[in-house]
Amino acid sequence: MPNDKEFKKLRCRVVRRLKYYQNIVLAFSGGLDSSVLLDLLVYIREETRILRSHERRRLRAVHVHHGLSQNADQWVNHCKQECYLRNIPFSTIFIAINKKSEGIESTGRRLRYQALVSTLTQDEILVTAHHKNDQAETLLLALKRGSGPAGLAGIAGDTSCFSYRLVRPLLDVTRIELEIYAKRRRLHWIEDNTNTDARFDRNFLRLHIFPLLQKRWPAFSCSVARSAQLCSEQEELIDELLEETLNQIIDQDKSLHVNTLKEMSKNKRMALLRRWLVSLGARMPAREKLLRIWKEVGLSRQDSRGEMKLEHQYVKRFRNRLYLVPFLLSPPEDTFILYWNSNIKSLVLPRDLGCLYRTSITTKQQEQKNTGINFSLNLNTIQSRINDSSGALFPFSIVRAPIFSESISVRFGSVDGLLYIVGRCRGRKLKKIWQELSVPPWWRKRIPLLFYNDQLISAIGVFVTCFGKAEEKNKAWNIVWERESNNAITNIMLKNEIFQDSCNERTDTIDEQFSDLLFD
């Protein structure tokens, strides 16, 4: 390892970015950038082992085989050999990308990220080898799209992706510095032939535009990176200033108050609307799209049920609230009946609606839960259970246990006649109950209805009928509805398969929300 001042400085940059992390997974393409980062990470790992023997850094590499080049199999062998020489655990993930798709760049990025993150454990972080030139390219592409400060902030050096961290320790290093390092270290790397295809915007910039800019202004990449940093800091400040207001206008169910937004200035309203969408996993909408969402959905009549389709979700209005709703499969038919064996504690629901789980509860637990949740019509509590599309809160109902002669079934849709529910003296039709409890229309036919024989016992998470009320002297059941629609919807949207070659095991695709992250 070279010990001159410049190389020590490069190592220090990487160490500074990664000093708080112990278990690192490198996205290893085998190209120049990731080969340099692999070499640096190995050196840092060994140096840590010698100087601080009590610390144990774990490092492994993952290569994504996208099949876009006829040399892809050779690249896998190269990466495997490089890791073998350094005693680094290595695995390959295979993804299928439709070569005829129009958005092959963005599709490839999304699928690569999904594949990489699918291999992580909770205590690992993902590390990529983006550098300062990548940052400059990203900013110019953002300018081409007409992006605002958030887009011009470019690539984040350390960001949160769900429960994982994504770190890019080379963002303040230029490509020339990486080339000098690689040559001095006599590293071997591959050249991706797709990088010379100027049909792709990023390659066009890299091949034809940046050489002219760098020749005219040698410090151009550094200046652009500084501008991106300033935009990032500005966005962080705006986030901080708007955080309190955003929390005040978002309900527990993640819906947004329309009337409060109406009273705000246009700029503040658009900033809050954009942050609300992004906080729920939507991609950053273009300015024109955002204006349309407000005009066509936010300003629609209360009874019009306005909605607008985004990439993988809908923005819907119900009463004075805006909701971000994932694509949902059509609900089961009203005639559908799913019988539940009382000896089995779980029941898989149709149409990707998740599962029901039951547990027996004690009298003391029953008293505690009945007073605060299912045996009162607390609208905020009920709405938070029904509407939360993140799956973080699971609806549940406390009901009496069935007697021996009663069969248990789950149904969906409409119920004839008047229903007498706990907390109400008068009978009401099911449609009226949905309206009183502000249950959005798109959930009504998807809520599991629990029956004993032909008697409705509970709409899980919403209400319990008088026939289902649990008494202190009787046994009670806690029925929990764990909705799994988000994962199922993700699989539908992807329409691609991802395979992990590590340990010869197949792995499923995961959250598509990495689609707006940049990876090259």
Secondary structure, DSSP 8 states (H G I E B T S, - for coil): ---SHHHHHHHHHHHHHHTT-SEEEEE--SSHHHHHHHHHHHHHHHHHHHH-TT---EEEEEEEE---STTHHHHHHHHHHHHHHTT--EEEEEE---TT-TTHHHHHHHHHHHHHHTT--TT-EEE----HHHHHHHHHHHHHHT--HHHHT-S-SEEEETTEEEE-TTTTS-HHHHHHHHHHTT------GGGG-TTSHHHHIIIIIHHHHHHH-TTHHHHHHHHHHHHHHHHHHHHHHHHHHHHHHB-TTS-EEHHHHHTS-HHHHHHHHHHHHHHTT-----HHHHHHIIIIIITS-TTT--EEE-SSEEEEEETTEEEEEE-------TT-EEEE-TT-SEEE-STT--EEEEEEE-HHHHHHHIIIIITS--HHHHHHHHH-TTSSS--EEEEE---TT--EEEE-S---S-B-BTT-SS-B-HHHHHHHTT--HHHHTTS-EEEETTEEEEETTTEEBTTT---TTS-EEEEEEE--HHHHHHHHHH---EEE-GGG-------GGGGGS---
